[in-house]
Amino acid sequence: MPDGHETPVGQEAQAAYCKELMDPGWSGPPGRRRPIMVVRGPQGYGKSHFVRHKARELERIGVPYAHLDLSDARYHSSVPDTFAAISSHQEKGLARALKYYGRLQFPRLWIGLITIRLEIDLDGEPDDESDIQGRNDRAHAEITKLVDQVWPDGMGRLSRFLGEAGNLIPPAELIGVDPLPVDIARWVAAVSGVGARVLERVFDWMRTQGQGGQAREQVADSLYHLWLQAREPDAVDAVSRISNREKVGRFLSEAMFTDLQHAARRVGYQPTPVLLLDNADQGVGPVLLRSLAEAPAPFARTGLFGGVGFPEPLTVVATTAETVEGVPLERFYEDIRQYMRFSSLAPLGRPDVGELFSRARSRAKGSGRVSKEIVDLLVNFTGGHPGTTAQLTDAWVAVQGNSLHGALSHRPVDTVTRLESTVTVEEHMLATALGADPDLLDHRLREALVTCSAARDPDAGLWLNRSGELTERVEEDRLLAYPLWDRADPEATTVLRRLLSRRLARRSTGAPGNWDAVHLALADYYQSGQADNQSPAECEIHHRLCAGQLSRVAWHLQGWLQAPDIGGEEWVRLLREVTAAPLRVRPSLPLLDAWANMWQPHAATEETEGAQETEAILKLVAALQILNDPDHFRSGALHSVCHMALNDLAGRAPKGAAHILEEAAWHLRLVAKFGARA
């Protein structure tokens, strides 16, 4: 979904707010940092695309940034690893040397991280609580000795500190994916390497984090507790109820912010460096966001001895789903919301899709605008889901707008290798909507998702799952974790349901959970009265039509047409809802022959009362179900069939015939538009 230098479609508001935060002249409430920008949205709404685009933009204009995907296994539980990556001088780290910024340096953070990795030999495993305390006391004593050894207070014994910090880079032990252990000699060398003046300032700050009567005791106590908390990250303080992982996060966040307060003044005149945290609802993401938000502001001005001061030159952009650990976002971060700004990504509207087409045509060296009908077709199929809509738009342009089926079956060609993809656009879209390669999902879960995609609402889907006859039962929370149904708009068909339903249609007719078996089971479920649904009959015949039971469908529609409490307007609505049922197999050409083969087997062989009315409804339903396929909607011949059948039925309706005639006139206008050919 390449955008070049253009802002991603539908994300203009997020891009503008990020630019506002990066402005060196940003001004907020006194004593506050820039708020953390939290970009939120369902799977496939373009959250990762937003931060990737932002990373490319920052790279192009030369602004320091760190880009972490917190769904990476490396960040599953290790807060220190995230800060090591953030402050790295390699790719995707803040400490890379850049033209207008120099190199951002993080001596407080780096010394904290190198201390966390310090290995101290404490002679075996403790047997009881007294042994644990004894080991901890020995560790405290060892760290105190190390602080004494590097303390910058003598020019003779510590002549190596005479130099300035220079162009500091992270200690070698912090570089790379796998953390390296740090022995005492390496720790001394790494800490000594920052230079005497810088180390003095680092220790001045660390004194405020520890306890003791003397400066060295305070620094040693600070480093000891950091080391100890990092060794047992899951332990929880009995009084504060704060885990050690959170305490480590707070220490490292405050260290990073303090380092940034001492960044060169020229950094303060440029757009701020940016920290991009993708999938911040996963791994240690929630702990990291909370620690960044809760880091205290300095009590006094920090720019007296050089540096940019407070607020620090840093913009934090995080992406997250709508929930964290099953809790709605607003409730999870309720206590720190004043330090965050939530920005929701929304479905693409028709103007957005038009812009996607324009960009896709431009990339394909084409021009011109697409019709409103094509835009409507794509929006109706995807529901405006950003990721899948962009993929389908590119494919539509690639196949030159031949058909929706052609676009879904298209195999994109790599622009660099010129090789055709091994998977279709439909498969790419399904992976986007699911958030994972469907073939890598647990088999039971994947098959349950496919089976339950036939259901029009969550209750019916869960009933299918619980029945265990058509699919292996899976845990309901796992099933509901995927957006098969839109709870905000129950009438809408999500793009995930559409794509999985196409997989259901491809199941073998002999399989236990085949298309007809699933839809007939759902029809029986609604007929039985088990469903807590206001329109069970409507849902029942929708599924019966999916299974090809045209006679039952015609019988219901005929009864509704003559019902005294249902007028023409409601009957037309019911007709449209029912005939939106998808076909399992796309009709063969010519369409008129496929249409005749659909309704004729269900027509009465003898002339009986109401037989003509039944035949008119059969013809109408069969035509409408074929026209429901977007690739066949332009069949003027089938619209002509609908026009004639509706005209006939309007004369048989006891009331509300005008609404039926209005529907017939709509089809006649489409005949005039598309021509009378099939």
N, C-alpha and C positions, 0 to 999 in steps of 0.2 A: 504494500500500500504506500508506494513512495510519494512524497509530497514536495521533494526538492527543498527550497527555502521557504515555501509557503506554510502558513499556519495550518495544522490539520483541520479539515472540515468539521464543524460542530464544536471545535475547542477554542474558538476565538476568545471567549470570556476568560478561560483559564490561562491562555497565553498572555492576555492583557494584564491580568492580576499578577502573574509571575514577573512580568516586566516591571510592574509598579514596585514590587518588593525588592527587585534587584537594583533599583535606582539608588545611587549613593546619597541622594537628597531625601530619601524616605524619612518621613516623620510620623511617629506614632505616639501613643500615650507616654508621658514621662515615666522612666524606669522600666520600660518594656522593650523587649527585643522584637524583631520582626516576627509576626505570628508564623507558625508552621502551616504551610499551605497543604491541605489534605484533599487530593483529587479522588473522588469516590464514584463508584458505579458498578453495575453488575458485570459478570463475565462477558468479555468481548466488546465492551463499550469504548475501548481505546485508551485505557489507563497506561498500560505499558508503552503503547505507541506514543503517547504524549511525552513520557520521560525520555524515550529513545530519540524522538524528534528534538526535544530540548537539549539532549546531550550532543547531538550532531550540530545543532546551532551554536552551542557554547564552544565546541571544538573549533568551529569555523571562525568565530570572532575572537577566539583566544582568551576566554574567561575560564579560570580554574573551576573544576567541578569534580565531584566524586559521584559515581553511578553504581549503586548496589542493587542487586535483585535479591531481596530477603527470603525468597522461596528457595534459594540455593541451599543445599545441604550444609554447606560450610557455616551458614548463619542460623542453623536450626536452634542452637542453644548457647552459642558462644558470643556474648557481648564484646569481649576484648577483640575477637577476630573482626567484628564489624568496624571497630575504631581503628584497628590496624589497616584495614582496607581503605577507610575514609582518609586517613592521613598518609597514605602511600605516596611515594614520589614516582611510581610507575603509572601505567595506563589506568584511567578511571580513578585516580586518587587526587586529593587536593594539593599535595606537595610537589606537583610537577613545576619545573621552572618555565615561566611564560614571560613574554616580552615586556608587557606593561605592569606585571605584578611581581617579577622576581620569583623567588621560591617561598611559599608559605611554610613556616617552620612551627613545629609542635613539640618543643622540648618537654613540657609538663606531661603532655599526653604520652609521649614516647617513653619517658622514664617510668610512668605508671604502668605501661604495657610491658616493658622489659622486666619490671619487678614482678608482675603477675606470672611471668614465665620463669622466674628464678627457681632453680632447684636447690633445695637445702637438704643435706643428708642428716636425717633425724633418727637413724638406727632402728629400722624395723617398724612393725605395726603396733599401735598401743593396745593394751589388754583391757583397760578400764578407764573410767573418767579421770582418775588422777594421772594416769599415763598420758592421756590426751592433753591435760593441762601442762604437764611437764614438757611434752614435745612442743607445745605452743610457746611456752616460756623460752625454750632453747631457740626456737625460730626467731622470737622477738629479739633475743640477745644477739643472734647472728646478724640480723638486719641492722641492729644498732651498731655493731662493729663495722659493717659495710658503710653505713652513713659516716661514721668517724673517719673511715679510710679515705673517703672522697670529699670530706668537708672542706670547702674552699677558704681556709683561714690562715694558711701559711705559704709564703712564697718560696721557701727553701724546700720543704718536704713535698710540696705540691707544685713544683715549677711547671708541670705540664699544663697548668690552668692559665698560664700567662696570656695565651692567645684568646681572641674573641671567638664568638660562636661560628663566624664564617658562614659558608653555604651549607648549613646542616641538612642532612638527609636522615631518614629513619635508620636505626641500628639494623645491621644485616639480619639479626634474628627475627625481625618483624616482617621481613620481605618474603613473599612467596605464599602459596596456598596453605601448606602444612606448617603449623607453628613449630619452631625449634626450641628445645630446652636451653636454658641459659644457666651456665655454672657461675660460680662466684667471680672468677677471673673475667669472664665475658661481661658480667654485669658491671664490674668496676671499669672496664675499658669503655663500655658504651656510655655510662653516665659521665665518666671523665671527659669524653669526647665533645661534650656540649660547650666546654669553655667555662672559665671561672666566673665571669660576670653573669653569664646566662644562668649557670647553676645556682649562683647566689639568689637570683630572682626566683628561680624555680622552687628552691627550698623555702624562701620567704612565703611563697604561696602555700606550700605544703604544710607549713607550721599551722596554718589556720584550719587544717583538716584533722590534726591530731591533738593528743593531750600530753601534758608533761610540764615540768617547771622550767626546763631549758629548751632552747631552740632545737638542739640536736635531738632531744628526747621527743619533741613534738613531731619532727620530720620522720624519725624512726617509727614512732607510733602510727603515723599516717600510712606509711608504706607497709608496715606489718599488717595492719587491719585490711588494707587493700589486698595484699597477698593471701591472707587467711580467707577472706570472703570469696575470692576467686576460686579457691580450692574446694569450697562447698557452696556452689551457686544456688542450690535448691533449698538450703537451710533458710528458715524464716524466723525473724526476730519475734520473740514471744510478746514483747511490749508493743512495738510499732506495727507488727504484722507485715513488715517489709522484708522481702527476700534478699539474700545476699546478691543475687543477680541484679536486682534493682539498685542496690547500694553501689555495686561496681559501676553500673551504668551512670549513676548520678556523679560519681567521682570523675569518671572519664569525660563525661559531658562538660562538667565545670572546668576540667583541665583544658579541653579543646577550646571552649569559649574564652578562657583566660589567655591562652596562646594567641587567639585571634585578636584580642584586645591589644596585644603588643606587636601586631603586624605592622610593616612599614607604612608610614603615612600615605605614601602614594597609592596604596591599595584602597584607601578610603575615598579616593577621587574617581574610582572606576566602578563599573557595575560589580555588584558583590559576587564573590565565589558562590557556587550553588551545590547543595547536597541533595542528590536525587535518590530517593529511597522507594524502589518499586516493590509492590506486594508487601507493604508494611503491616498487613494484618497477619502475616505468617512469620514463623520462626521467632526470632527475638525482636521482630519489628515493633510490637506493642510496647515492650520494655524500653526499646531505644527511643521511640517517640515520646514516651512519658518522661524519660530521663532528660531529653533535650528540652521539653517544655518546662520541666520543674527546676532546671538549673537556676540557682539564684542570681539575681543581678548584683553587681559589685556595690559595696557600701560607699565607696569613694571613687572619685575620678581616676581612671586608669591610664590616662594618656599623658601624665605629667613627665614621664621619663621617655617620651617617644611612643609611637604607636598610634593606632586609630581610635582607641578607647572604646566606649560603650555608646550605642549598641554595636555589637560586633558586625563586621562585614560578612554576613552569611545569610543566604536564603535557603530554607529547607523546604523541599517539595516531596511529599509522600503520596503514594497511591494506595488505595485500600478498597476492599469490598464493602458492602453495606453493613456487615456485621463483623465483630471480632470475637472469636471463641463462642459464637452463637448469640452474642449480645449486640443489640443495635448500636451503631457507632456513637450516637449522641449520648447514650446511657453509659457506654464503656468509658468514654472520656469526659463524663459529666463534670468531674472536679477540676479539669484543666482546659475546658473548652475556651476559656478567655484567652488562652495562648495559641489557639488554632483557628483557622478559617477553612470551613468545609466548602468544597466546590463540586457540585454534582454534575456528572456527564449525563446528558439526556439522549433519547432516541433522535435520530436524524429526521428532520422534517423534509417536505418536498423541495423547498429551496436548497437545502443542503445536498440532497441527492442530485438536483440539477447541477450544482457546483462540482460534485464528484464526477458526473458525466463530462462536464466541461474540461476538467483536468485530465481525465482518462483519454479523451479525444485529443487533447493537446500532446500528451505523451506519445500517442499513437500517430502523431503528425496529421491528425484529422482536424476538422472544424465543424462548425454548425451546432445547432441546438437540437436536443431530443424533444419528442412530443410529450405533452402532459400525460398521455395514456401510458407511455413506457415508464415514466417516473412513477406513476400510480401503481403500475404493475409490480415494480421492484419494491416499493414501499409496502405494498400489501403482502408481498411474499416474506419480507424480512422483518416487517413491523418497525422499520427504521433502526434495527440493531446495527450499530456503527461498523463493527468489524466485518460482519457478513455482507452488509450492504456494499461496502467498498470493494470487497472481493467480487461480488456479483456484478457490480458496475463495470469493473475492469474486464471481466469475462464477456459481458454483453458487448462491449466495444470491440473486443478481440474477435468475436464471431460475427461482427458487423450487424448485430441486432436481428439475427435470423430467428431465434426462438429462446425461450427461457430454458427449455430442455437442453438446447445446444450450449447455452452458457454454463449450465450446471455440469454438463459432460465435458466441457473444455479442459484441456490439459495445458496450463500456462507454460510458456517457453522462457527459460532463464535468460535474462538480458546479457549476461556475461558469457556463459558457456554455450548459449544457443541450443541447449538440450531441452527436450520436452519433459515436463514433470511426470513422475510415475503415478501421481494421484490426481484426481479430477478436482475441479473447483468445488463441487459439491462436498467432497471429502475434506478439503481445506476448510470450507465453511462449517462443517460439522465439528471439526477439531476446534475451531475458533469459538463456536457456541458452547461447546462442552468445557473448554479450557484444558483439553488433553486429547492426545491421540486416542480415538475410540478403541483401536485395536490393542492399546496398552492398558485399558481399563480391566478391572476384574470381570471375568466372563459372565458371572451371575448378574452383576450390576449392569453390564452393557445390555444383556438380553432383556433384563427387566425394564430398562429405560426404553428399549425399542417396543416392547409389548405395551407398556403403559402410555406410550405416545398416542395410542388410539383414543385414549380417554379425553373427554372435553373439559374435565375439571379434576381437581386433586382428589376429591372423595372417590370418584369412579376409578381413578388411577390406583389409589391405595386399595380399593376393593379388588381390583385385578391382581395386585401384588399379594394380598392376603389369601386369595382363593387358592393359589398354588397350583392350579390346574393347567394354566397356559404359560406360566413362567416360574422359575425357581424363586422363592420368596427371598427378598433382601430386607435389611433393616430400613425402616421407613425414613429415618433421618438422612440416610445416605441417598435415598431416592429423591427426597424433597430438596436436597442440596443443589440439584440441577434445575434450571429454569424451564421446566416443561410447561408450567402454567403461570400466567401473569395474574397474581392475586389482586393487583391494583385494577386490572381490566379483565375480568373473567371471561368476557365474550371474545377476547382477542386470541388468535392462534399464534403462539410464539414460533420464531424461526427454528428453534431446536425441535419443537414438536413436528414441524413440517418436514425437517430433514430426517428425523428418526422415523417418521411415518413412511417415508420413501424406502427406508431400509426394511420396515415391516412388510411393505408391498412386495419386496423381492424375496421374502422367505418362501421356501418350498410349500406348495399347497398341501403336502402330506405332513408337514411339521405340526406338532401339537399347538403351537402358538402362531398358526398362520393367520393371514389377513382376515379371511371369512370367519374363522373360529373366534378370533378376538372380538370382532365387531358384533357377531351374533351373541356372544356372551354379554357384552355391554348392553345390547338391546334387551335381552332377557332381564338383566339387572334393573333397568329402568322400568320395564313392564311389571316386575314383581312388587314394586312399591318399596324396595329397600332404599332407594336413593332419596336423600334429603335435597330434593330439587324442585323448584317451582314449575318446571316445564318437563316433566318426565316423558310425556307422550312425544313431544317434539324431539327430545334427545333419542328416544327409542327409534323413531322412524329415520332419523339421521343415520344411525348405525345400521339399520336394516337396508337403507339404500346403499351404504358402503359395501354391504355384503351381497348386493345385487337382488334384494327382495322387492322388486318394483311393484308387485301385486299388492303387498301389504302397505306400501307407501301410498299407492294410488287410492286404496280403500280408505286410509286415514284422511287424505286430502279431500276426497270426495265427501266424506262425512263432515269435515269442517266447512266445506263450501255450502252445505245445506243447513248447517247448525244455526239456529236462530240467534244464539248469543255471540256469533263470530261474524263480523261484517267483512266487506271486501278488503278494507285496509289491513286488517289483522291477517286475513287469509294470504294476501300478497307477502306480508312479512314472514309468515310461516313457510310459504313456498320458497322464499329466498334462503331462509335458514336451513331448511331441510336439504335443498338441492346444492348447497355448498359442500356436500359430502364428496370427498375425493374418490376417483376411480382407482382400483388397484392396478389395472393395466391401461396404458394409454391407448385410445381407440385407433384402429388402423384406418388407412385411407382407402377409398374415399369416405368422408365423414358421414354422408347420407346413408351409405350401406351399413356403417358401424351403428348409426342411430337406429336404423330399421331392425338390425339384429338384436338391439337392446330391448326394444319395447314389444315387438311382434310376438315373441314366445309367451308373453303374459296377457295378450289380448284374448277376449272371449271368442270361442269358436262359433257360438250361436247368438242370435239376436235376442237379448233379454232387456228388461227394463233397466235403464241407466247404462247400458253397454256403450252407447256413443259417448256419454260423459266420461266413463272410465277410460275409454280409448283416447279421448282428448287429453286427459290428465297423464296417461302413460307416455304419450308422444311429447307432452310438455316437459315432464320430469326427465326423460331420457335426453332431450335436447339441452335442457339447462345443465345437466350434469356434465355433458361433453363441453359445453361453453364455459364451464367452471375452470377448465384447463386454460391457462392464459394463452397458450400457443394456438388454441382453437377458437378463442373469443371472437376473432374476426370473420367467422363463418356466417356470411349473410344468409345462406340457405337455412341454417338452423335458427337464426333469429326470425326468419320468415315463418318457420314452423311454430315458434313460440307466439308470434303475433296472431296467427290464425287460431291456434288453440285457445289463447286467452280471450280472443273475441268471442269464440264459441261459448266458453265457460262463463263469460260476463253475462250472457243472455240467460244462463241457467241459475245465476246467483239470486237468492231471495232479497238480498239487500247489499248495498255498497258496490254495485256494478261499476260505478264511475272509477273507482280505484283500480279495478281489474282492467278496465279499458285504458286507463292511463299507463299501466304497465305494458299493455299491448302496443300502445303508441310509441313507447320508448324503444321497444324492439323494432318497430317499423322504421324509426329514425336510424337505427343501426344498420338496417337493411340498405337504406339509402346511402349510408356512409361507406359500407364495406362492399356493396354490390350483392347480387342475389346468388353468386356462386358459392359452393360449399368450401 
